[in-house]
């Protein structure tokens, strides 16, 4: 990609706490700096590990995926890459693996002879009355492969042999069968994900390559009946139905409600539904599932307080993914069927595109994002746009001009994009740069290259931010973080070690704060929260779900702590109301400011006032001004009750002064004590608004 100076000619087009006078006095897209992450787990997600297992060496399955012959059941393979080629071929110099050791309880319907080379099977009991088999499987410390072979199987008392077994349940050590029904997910997931604002489920849904593009007609679609079901034999089986890749949507709803986190979903590229009236379509029924739930979710949809960010598939621009080929082909089909298709209107050939087909494909992606968003809004009802339903138009980061071209076309055909999209999204990755090809690059050199790569991406971010603002869209990242040149084993040990270096804490922090938020970026997704470190990437903030002290995880926690108090603002495209619990206090802010379309709105003096020369209850009144809650009150008074209402330049009265009957005016009462709650509160505001910009205001 080359290197770019952070001092780009493209100035960031966001003025967090200034009014764009003479243009849009209400344009204030500060929504609170929200951090989300891609869902990723190293190890088992479910307490019942059978839910993600895969059957092999079988001849057939029934309608929901249970084997109807002898075979083997692989519960998991958590070995490090590439341990199967021998210990000397393991990528990770520390060979880190999750601890899968312990005794697993299992049961299944049927009768079979069991064997396993990876575990010790014991206490196997067959009950001929219920035709059920139970037992235990013990994995030794360091064992990360779990497979059970079943032979001579009988599905029922009247079945012949070699007819399979069903209803497997295999419970992780430390849990019970009841835990698998109630808690469902392993405990580490809740702790690992609890700090984040929202979770993206692209990978868990197997969105990439999730098409029939290869080996089937390129225009094949699938409907709601083709989807993955939570009642399928496992969530790891495939090819049961056209849409059975990935986890069932029901589990995403259940987990999101347990976490109380907003969701970012990727609707399959082949999903049916183009009109709000397509009530039988995949897209409409997906929206209804999130709204109302079904019997599996106890008729509970996504919690009313949670938002849904909607993306059309993933990286439809990326010709390395089959969804790219499928979308491109459908665009060609549409224009060939109707040369006057909206995809061919106001045609303008784009740079980097080989032909008109690529322009049609880019436009179709935007059109599908709009269509899916409108379907969700139809299901949820009037007023759901932006408040609940937030469609995201995502594209190719290093081609900002294509964002502009596509959105310009969209405006001509459909009207302002902000009427249909809540936000615009890019990636925000940085990688090892040229060091990945150097066989002897040191860890320090690789770490420095990661830092330089992060800084070099500022130009793209600033440019795309300007485009987002020009179309009145929120600026988001659908993925970001420490990237990797995949499937390259060159100097792999040092490249993995660099991602564990203590300096990564600072790099992660500065990449998000200095090279994203400071340039106007808003909602940010880190890819991914947890994953193995290998030739396939060091994407995870951590490589072990129970290890939350890695430098990268700590770095993102530093960001979250600094931006944990989100704000409520009215932004282009809709309202953004932060879900922040508030505490009632006698010192709550009472200021009210209305925005002005005229001159600059300023405050002469502001801050925590006081009824002077009144000694009534003076001790408690002074103590209240030192209470830890004052940090939040000061912050919200300035951000929510001044800047969010159009105020600009703000004066706090006063920086330092004694606390007494004459007032508690000071941010601090000791000039050498800069850790008081009020002083820290105003510092929180300053950190968030530290990047100032120059503007041309009305009148000059």
C-alpha positions in Angstrom: 0.0 0.0 0.0 2.9 2.3 0.5 3.5 4.8 3.3 1.6 8.0 3.9 2.5 11.0 6.0 0.0 11.6 8.8 0.1 15.2 7.8 -2.1 14.6 4.8 -3.6 17.2 2.5 -6.9 15.6 3.5 -7.9 17.2 6.8 -10.3 15.2 8.9 -13.8 16.5 8.2 -15.2 16.2 11.7 -15.3 19.0 14.2 -16.4 17.3 17.4 -17.1 20.4 19.4 -17.4 23.1 16.8 -20.4 24.1 14.7 -19.9 24.1 10.9 -21.3 27.6 10.7 -22.9 28.5 7.4 -23.2 24.8 6.4 -24.9 22.5 8.9 -25.1 23.9 12.4 -26.6 20.7 13.6 -24.0 18.4 12.1 -22.5 16.9 15.2 -21.7 13.3 14.7 -20.1 12.7 18.0 -21.8 9.6 19.4 -19.4 8.4 22.0 -16.5 6.3 21.1 -17.9 2.8 21.0 -15.6 -0.3 20.9 -16.9 -3.6 19.6 -15.1 -6.8 18.6 -15.5 -9.7 16.3 -16.7 -12.8 18.1 -13.9 -15.4 18.3 -13.2 -18.2 20.6 -10.1 -20.4 21.0 -11.5 -23.6 22.4 -15.1 -24.6 23.0 -17.9 -22.1 22.8 -20.6 -24.3 24.1 -20.7 -26.2 27.4 -22.0 -29.1 25.3 -19.1 -29.5 22.9 -21.1 -31.8 20.7 -22.9 -28.7 19.4 -19.8 -27.8 17.3 -18.6 -31.3 16.5 -18.4 -32.8 13.0 -19.1 -36.4 11.9 -16.8 -38.2 9.6 -16.4 -41.6 7.9 -20.1 -41.9 7.6 -22.2 -42.8 4.5 -25.3 -40.8 5.1 -27.2 -38.5 7.6 -30.9 -37.9 8.4 -32.7 -34.6 7.7 -31.1 -32.8 10.7 -27.6 -34.2 10.3 -27.4 -37.2 12.6 -25.4 -40.1 11.1 -27.3 -43.1 9.8 -24.2 -45.3 9.7 -21.1 -46.1 11.7 -18.5 -43.4 11.7 -16.6 -41.1 14.0 -17.4 -37.9 15.9 -14.7 -35.3 16.1 -15.7 -33.0 19.0 -12.8 -30.6 18.6 -9.3 -30.2 17.3 -7.6 -27.4 19.3 -4.0 -28.4 18.4 -1.6 -25.5 17.4 -0.9 -25.0 13.7 0.7 -27.3 12.4 1.1 -29.9 15.1 -0.3 -32.6 12.8 2.9 -32.4 10.8 5.1 -32.9 13.9 6.2 -30.8 16.8 9.0 -29.1 14.8 6.3 -27.7 12.5 4.3 -25.8 15.1 4.2 -22.2 14.2 3.7 -20.8 17.7 7.1 -20.8 19.5 5.2 -21.1 22.8 2.8 -23.8 21.4 0.0 -22.3 23.4 -3.2 -24.3 23.5 -6.4 -24.1 25.6 -6.7 -26.4 28.6 -9.1 -29.1 27.4 -8.1 -31.6 30.1 -10.5 -33.3 32.4 -13.4 -35.7 32.4 -16.3 -35.2 30.0 -19.7 -36.7 30.6 -21.5 -37.9 27.4 -24.8 -39.5 26.3 -26.4 -40.5 23.1 -29.5 -42.3 21.8 -28.5 -45.7 20.4 -26.2 -48.6 21.0 -22.6 -48.9 19.6 -19.1 -50.1 20.3 -17.0 -47.0 21.2 -13.3 -46.4 20.8 -10.9 -43.4 20.9 -7.2 -42.9 20.3 -7.4 -39.4 21.8 -9.2 -40.0 25.1 -9.8 -42.6 27.8 -13.4 -43.9 27.7 -14.9 -45.3 30.8 -18.1 -46.0 32.8 -19.9 -46.8 29.5 -23.5 -48.0 30.3 -26.2 -49.0 27.8 -29.8 -48.8 29.0 -31.9 -51.0 26.8 -35.1 -49.6 28.2 -34.4 -46.0 27.0 -32.0 -47.2 24.3 -29.5 -44.7 25.6 -25.7 -44.9 26.1 -23.9 -42.9 28.8 -20.2 -42.7 29.8 -17.2 -40.5 30.4 -14.2 -39.5 28.4 -11.0 -38.3 30.0 -8.5 -36.1 28.3 -5.0 -35.8 29.7 -3.3 -32.4 30.2 -2.0 -31.3 26.9 -4.6 -33.2 24.9 -6.4 -31.0 22.5 -8.0 -33.5 20.1 -11.2 -35.3 21.0 -12.7 -37.9 18.7 -14.9 -40.9 19.4 -15.4 -43.8 16.9 -18.7 -45.6 17.0 -19.2 -49.0 15.2 -21.8 -51.8 15.2 -24.3 -49.0 15.8 -28.0 -49.5 16.2 -30.3 -46.4 16.1 -33.2 -48.3 17.8 -34.2 -51.7 19.1 -35.7 -52.5 15.8 -32.8 -51.2 13.7 -30.1 -53.2 12.0 -26.5 -52.7 12.8 -24.6 -49.9 11.1 -27.6 -47.5 11.4 -26.0 -44.7 13.4 -26.6 -43.1 16.8 -28.3 -39.7 17.5 -28.7 -37.0 20.2 -25.1 -36.8 21.3 -24.4 -34.6 24.3 -20.8 -34.2 25.6 -20.4 -31.9 28.6 -17.2 -30.0 29.4 -15.4 -30.7 32.8 -16.7 -28.5 35.6 -20.2 -28.2 34.1 -23.4 -30.3 34.2 -26.1 -31.3 31.7 -28.3 -28.7 33.3 -25.7 -26.0 32.8 -25.6 -26.9 29.1 -29.4 -26.2 28.9 -29.4 -23.0 31.0 -26.0 -21.2 30.8 -25.3 -22.8 27.3 -22.0 -21.0 26.8 -18.7 -21.5 28.7 -18.1 -18.9 31.4 -14.9 -17.4 29.9 -16.9 -15.9 27.0 -18.9 -13.7 29.3 -15.9 -12.2 31.1 -13.9 -11.8 27.8 -16.7 -10.0 26.0 -18.3 -8.0 28.9 -16.2 -4.8 28.3 -17.3 -4.3 24.7 -20.2 -2.2 23.4 -21.2 -4.6 20.6 -20.2 -7.9 19.1 -19.9 -8.7 15.4 -20.7 -12.3 14.4 -19.4 -12.5 10.8 -16.9 -15.4 11.5 -19.2 -17.4 13.7 -21.8 -17.3 11.0 -19.2 -18.6 8.4 -20.1 -15.6 6.2 -17.0 -15.9 3.9 -17.4 -18.4 1.2 -20.9 -19.0 2.4 -22.4 -19.2 -1.1 -23.3 -21.7 -3.8 -21.1 -19.8 -6.2 -18.8 -22.7 -7.0 -20.4 -26.0 -8.1 -23.9 -24.6 -8.3 -25.7 -22.0 -10.5 -24.3 -18.6 -9.8 -27.8 -17.1 -9.4 -29.0 -19.7 -6.8 -30.5 -18.1 -3.7 -31.7 -19.6 -0.5 -34.8 -18.9 1.6 -35.6 -19.0 5.3 -36.3 -22.8 5.3 -32.8 -23.4 4.0 -31.1 -21.8 7.0 -29.1 -23.4 9.8 -31.4 -24.5 12.6 -30.6 -24.6 16.3 -32.0 -28.1 16.4 -29.6 -29.4 13.7 -27.5 -32.3 14.9 -24.6 -30.0 15.4 -23.8 -26.4 14.5 -20.6 -27.6 12.7 -22.3 -29.7 10.0 -22.6 -28.4 6.5 -24.4 -29.2 3.3 -27.6 -30.2 5.0 -29.4 -27.4 3.3 -28.1 -24.6 1.1 -27.8 -22.2 4.0 -26.6 -24.4 6.8 -23.1 -23.0 7.2 -22.3 -21.2 10.4 -24.1 -20.9 13.8 -27.9 -20.6 14.0 -29.2 -17.1 14.4 -31.1 -18.2 17.5 -27.8 -18.7 19.4 -26.6 -15.2 18.5 -29.8 -13.7 19.9 -29.5 -15.8 23.1 -25.9 -14.8 23.6 -26.5 -11.2 22.8 -29.3 -11.0 25.4 -27.1 -12.7 28.0 -24.3 -10.3 27.3 -26.6 -7.3 26.9 -24.6 -6.2 23.9 -25.6 -4.7 20.6 -25.2 -7.0 17.6 -23.5 -6.5 14.2 -24.8 -9.1 11.8 -23.8 -10.1 8.2 -26.8 -11.1 6.2 -25.8 -13.8 3.7 -25.2 -12.6 0.2 -27.7 -15.2 -1.2 -30.5 -14.5 1.2 -33.9 -13.7 -0.5 -35.8 -10.6 0.1 -35.6 -7.3 -1.8 -38.8 -5.6 -0.9 -40.4 -4.8 2.5 -43.5 -6.7 1.2 -41.4 -9.9 0.7 -42.9 -11.4 3.9 -41.8 -15.0 3.1 -38.2 -14.0 2.4 -35.1 -15.0 4.4 -34.4 -11.3 5.2 -37.9 -10.5 6.5 -38.0 -13.7 8.6 -34.6 -13.0 10.0 -35.8 -9.5 11.0 -38.9 -11.1 12.7 -36.7 -13.6 14.5 -34.6 -10.7 16.0 -37.8 -8.8 16.8 -40.0 -11.6 18.3 -37.8 -14.7 18.7 -39.3 -18.2 18.3 -40.0 -21.3 20.4 -36.3 -22.1 20.7 -35.5 -18.6 22.2 -38.6 -18.9 24.4 -40.3 -16.4 22.1 -37.8 -13.7 23.1 -36.3 -11.6 20.4 -33.3 -9.4 20.8 -33.7 -7.2 23.9 -35.5 -4.0 23.1 -32.6 -1.9 24.3 -30.1 -3.5 22.0 -29.3 -2.2 18.5 -28.7 -4.2 15.3 -25.9 -3.1 12.9 -26.6 -4.7 9.5 -24.0 -5.5 6.9 -24.6 -7.1 3.5 -22.4 -10.2 3.7 -18.7 -9.4 4.2 -16.2 -7.7 1.9 -18.3 -8.1 -1.2 -15.6 -6.1 -2.9 -13.0 -8.8 -2.1 -12.4 -11.1 -5.2 -10.8 -13.6 -2.8 -14.2 -14.5 -1.4 -17.0 -16.4 -3.3 -19.6 -13.8 -2.2 -17.8 -11.3 -4.5 -18.3 -13.6 -7.5 -21.9 -14.3 -6.6 -22.8 -10.6 -6.2 -21.0 -9.7 -9.4 -22.8 -12.3 -11.4 -26.2 -11.2 -10.0 -25.4 -7.7 -11.0 -24.6 -8.9 -14.6 -27.8 -10.9 -14.7 -29.8 -7.9 -13.6 -28.4 -5.5 -16.2 -28.6 -8.1 -19.0 -32.3 -8.7 -18.2 -32.9 -4.9 -18.1 -30.4 -2.5 -19.6 -32.3 0.3 -17.9 -31.7 -1.2 -14.5 -30.8 1.3 -11.8 -27.3 -0.4 -11.7 -26.7 1.0 -15.2 -28.1 4.5 -14.7 -25.7 7.5 -14.6 -23.0 5.1 -15.6 -19.4 6.2 -14.9 -16.5 3.8 -15.3 -14.4 3.7 -12.1 -10.7 3.5 -11.8 -9.3 0.0 -11.0 -12.3 -1.6 -12.6 -11.8 -3.9 -15.5 -15.2 -3.3 -17.0 -18.8 -2.1 -16.3 -19.6 -5.4 -14.5 -17.4 -4.3 -11.6 -19.2 -1.0 -11.3 -22.6 -2.8 -11.4 -21.4 -5.1 -8.7 -20.4 -2.2 -6.4 -23.7 -0.6 -6.9 -25.6 -3.8 -6.3 -23.9 -4.2 -2.9 -25.1 -0.7 -1.9 -28.5 -1.5 -3.2 -28.8 -4.8 -1.3 -27.6 -3.1 1.9 -30.5 -0.6 1.5 -33.0 -3.3 0.7 -32.1 -5.4 3.7 -32.2 -2.4 5.9 -35.7 -1.4 4.7 -37.0 -5.0 5.3 -35.7 -4.9 8.9 -37.4 -1.5 9.3 -40.7 -2.9 8.0 -40.5 -5.7 10.5 -39.7 -3.4 13.4 -42.0 -0.6 12.5 -41.9 3.1 12.0 -39.1 4.9 13.9 -36.8 1.9 14.1 -34.2 3.4 11.7 -31.1 4.5 13.5 -32.7 4.0 16.9 -32.8 0.2 16.5 -31.9 -0.7 12.9 -28.5 0.6 11.7 -27.6 -0.5 8.1 -23.9 -0.2 7.3 -22.5 0.4 3.9 -19.0 -1.2 3.9 -16.4 -1.1 1.2 -12.7 -1.2 0.2 -10.5 1.0 2.5 -7.8 1.6 0.0 -10.2 2.8 -2.7 -11.9 5.8 -1.0 -12.9 7.2 -4.4 -15.2 4.2 -4.9 -17.1 5.0 -1.8 -17.7 8.5 -3.2 -18.6 7.2 -6.7 -21.1 4.7 -5.4 -22.7 7.0 -2.9 -23.0 9.8 -5.5 -24.8 7.3 -7.8 -26.9 6.2 -4.9 -28.0 9.8 -4.2 -29.0 10.3 -7.8 -31.1 7.1 -7.9 -32.6 6.9 -4.3 -31.9 10.1 -2.6 -29.6 10.9 0.4 -27.8 7.8 1.6 -28.3 9.0 5.2 -32.0 8.1 4.7 -31.1 4.5 4.2 -27.7 3.9 5.8 -26.8 4.7 9.4 -23.1 4.5 8.7 -20.2 3.9 6.3 -17.6 1.4 7.2 -13.9 0.7 6.4 -11.3 -1.6 7.8 -8.6 -0.2 10.1 -5.8 -2.7 9.9 -2.0 -2.3 10.3 0.5 -5.0 9.5 4.2 -5.9 9.5 5.0 -4.0 6.4 8.2 -5.1 4.6 9.5 -7.0 7.6 7.3 -10.0 6.9 9.6 -10.9 4.0 12.8 -10.4 5.9 14.0 -13.8 7.2 16.0 -12.3 10.1 13.8 -9.4 11.1 13.9 -9.0 14.9 10.9 -8.7 17.1 11.8 -5.0 17.7 11.9 -4.3 14.0 8.5 -6.0 13.5 6.9 -4.1 16.3 8.3 -0.8 14.9 6.9 -1.8 11.5 3.5 -2.4 13.0 3.6 1.1 14.6 4.6 2.7 11.3 1.9 0.9 9.4 -0.7 2.1 11.9 0.4 5.7 11.4 0.5 5.3 7.6 -3.2 4.4 7.5 -4.2 7.9 8.7 -4.6 9.2 5.2 -7.2 6.6 4.3 -9.1 7.1 7.5 -9.1 10.9 7.1 -10.2 10.7 3.5 -13.0 8.2 4.2 -14.1 10.3 7.2 -14.5 13.3 4.9 -16.6 11.2 2.6 -18.8 9.9 5.4 -19.4 13.5 6.7 -20.2 14.8 3.2 -23.0 12.2 3.0 -24.0 12.7 6.6 -23.1 9.1 7.6 -21.5 7.8 10.8 -17.9 6.7 10.2 -17.3 3.2 11.5 -14.8 0.3 11.0 -16.2 -3.1 10.4 -12.8 -4.7 11.2 -9.5 -3.4 12.5 -6.4 -4.2 14.5 -3.1 -5.9 14.0 -3.1 -7.6 10.6 -1.0 -10.3 9.2 0.4 -11.6 5.9 -1.4 -14.9 6.0 -0.1 -18.4 5.1 3.4 -17.2 5.2 5.7 -19.0 7.5 8.7 -16.8 6.9 10.2 -15.8 10.3 7.0 -17.0 11.8 8.3 -17.3 15.4 9.4 -13.7 15.6 6.3 -12.4 13.9 4.1 -14.2 16.5 6.3 -13.1 19.3 6.0 -9.5 18.1 2.2 -9.7 18.6 2.9 -10.6 22.2 5.4 -7.9 22.8 4.6 -5.4 25.7 4.8 -2.5 23.2 1.6 -3.9 21.5 -0.4 -2.4 24.4 0.6 1.1 23.4 0.3 0.4 19.6 -3.2 -0.9 20.0 -4.2 2.1 22.2 -2.6 4.7 19.9 -4.0 3.1 16.7 -7.6 3.4 18.1 -7.3 6.7 19.9 -4.8 8.7 17.7 -5.3 7.1 14.3 -9.1 6.5 14.5 -11.1 8.5 17.0 -8.8 11.6 16.7 -9.5 11.6 13.0 -13.2 11.5 13.4 -13.8 7.8 13.4 -16.7 6.6 15.6 -17.8 3.0 16.2 -14.8 0.7 16.0 -14.7 -3.1 15.6 -11.6 -5.0 16.6 -11.0 -8.2 14.7 -11.0 -10.5 16.6 -11.2 -10.9 20.4 -9.6 -14.3 20.6 -7.8 -16.6 18.2 -4.8 -18.8 17.8 -1.5 -17.2 16.7 -0.2 -18.9 13.6 0.7 -18.6 9.9 -3.0 -17.8 9.4 -2.8 -14.7 11.5 -2.3 -13.2 15.0 -5.7 -11.5 14.8 -6.8 -12.0 18.4 -6.5 -9.5 21.2 -5.7 -12.7 23.1 -4.9 -16.2 22.0 -6.5 -17.8 25.1 -10.0 -16.9 26.1 -9.1 -17.1 29.8 -6.0 -14.9 29.4 -7.1 -11.3 29.6 -3.7 -9.8 30.4 -2.1 -9.9 26.9 -0.7 -6.6 25.8 -3.2 -6.3 22.9 -6.2 -7.0 25.2 -4.9 -4.6 27.8 -4.4 -2.0 25.1 -8.1 -2.1 24.0 -9.1 -2.1 27.6 -7.2 1.1 28.1 -9.3 2.6 25.3 -12.5 1.3 26.7 -11.8 2.7 30.1 -11.0 6.1 28.7 -14.2 6.2 26.6 -16.6 4.3 28.9 -18.9 7.2 29.4 -20.7 7.5 26.1 -22.9 10.5 25.1 -26.3 11.0 23.7 -26.3 13.2 20.5 -28.5 13.9 17.6 -26.5 12.8 14.5 -27.1 12.9 10.8 -29.3 10.0 10.0 -30.9 9.6 13.3 -30.6 9.8 17.1 -27.8 8.0 18.9 -28.8 7.4 22.5 -26.0 5.9 24.6 -26.9 3.1 27.0 -25.2 4.4 30.0 -26.6 3.9 33.5 -26.9 7.2 35.4 -26.9 8.0 39.1 -29.2 10.6 40.6 -27.5 13.1 42.7 -28.3 16.5 44.1 -25.4 17.9 42.1 -26.7 16.7 38.7 -26.2 19.2 35.9 -29.0 21.7 35.3 -27.6 23.7 32.4 -29.6 23.9 29.2 -28.3 25.3 25.9 -30.0 25.6 22.6 -28.1 25.5 19.4 -27.7 28.7 17.4 -27.4 29.2 13.7 -25.8 32.5 14.1 -22.4 33.4 15.8 -20.2 31.2 17.9 -22.0 29.8 21.0 -19.7 30.2 24.0 -19.9 30.1 27.8 -18.6 33.0 29.9 -18.3 30.8 33.0 -19.6 27.3 33.9 -19.0 24.4 36.2 -20.2 23.2 39.6 -21.9 26.1 41.3 -22.5 26.9 45.0 -25.0 28.8 47.2 -22.3 31.1 48.8 -22.0 32.2 52.4 -24.3 29.5 53.5 -22.9 27.2 56.1 -25.9 24.9 56.3 -24.7 21.3 56.0 -21.4 22.7 54.7 -19.4 19.6 55.4 -21.5 17.3 53.3 -21.8 19.9 50.5 -18.0 20.2 50.3 -17.6 16.4 50.5 -20.1 16.0 47.7 -17.9 18.1 45.4 -15.1 15.6 46.1 -17.3 12.5 45.5 -16.0 10.2 42.7 -19.3 10.7 40.8 -18.3 14.3 40.2 -16.0 13.0 37.4 -19.0 11.7 35.5 -21.1 14.8 36.3 -18.5 17.2 35.0 -18.0 15.1 31.9 -21.7 14.8 31.1 -22.4 18.5 31.8 -19.9 19.6 29.2 -20.4 16.8 26.6 -24.2 16.2 26.9 -25.5 19.5 28.1 -23.2 21.8 26.3 -21.4 20.5 23.2 -24.3 18.1 22.3 -26.7 21.1 22.3 -24.5 23.2 20.0 -22.3 24.9 22.4 -18.7 25.5 21.4 -16.0 27.3 23.3 -16.4 26.5 27.0 -14.9 28.1 30.2 -14.7 26.2 33.4 -14.8 28.4 36.6 -12.3 27.9 38.1 -9.3 25.6 37.8 -8.2 25.8 41.5 -9.6 27.2 44.6 -10.4 26.5 48.3 -13.6 24.6 49.2 -15.6 26.6 51.8 -18.8 28.5 52.5 -17.7 30.8 49.6 -17.8 28.0 47.0 -16.4 24.8 45.7 -15.7 26.3 42.4 -12.3 24.7 41.7 -11.7 21.7 39.6 -9.2 21.0 42.3 -8.6 22.7 45.7 -4.8 22.1 45.6 -2.8 23.1 42.6 -0.5 20.1 42.9 -3.4 17.6 43.1 -4.6 16.9 39.6 -6.4 13.7 40.5 -9.6 15.1 41.9 -12.8 13.8 40.3 -13.7 17.2 38.8 -10.3 17.7 37.4 -10.3 14.2 35.9 -13.7 14.8 34.5 -12.7 17.8 32.5 -9.5 15.9 31.4 -11.8 13.2 30.0 -13.5 15.8 27.9 -10.2 17.3 26.7 -8.8 13.9 25.7 -11.9 13.2 23.6 -11.7 16.6 21.9 -7.9 17.0 21.7 -7.7 17.1 17.9 -8.8 20.6 16.9 -9.5 21.7 13.3 -9.7 24.9 11.5 -13.0 25.9 9.9 -14.3 28.6 7.7 -17.3 30.0 9.6 -20.2 32.1 8.4 -19.0 35.6 8.0 -15.3 34.8 7.1 
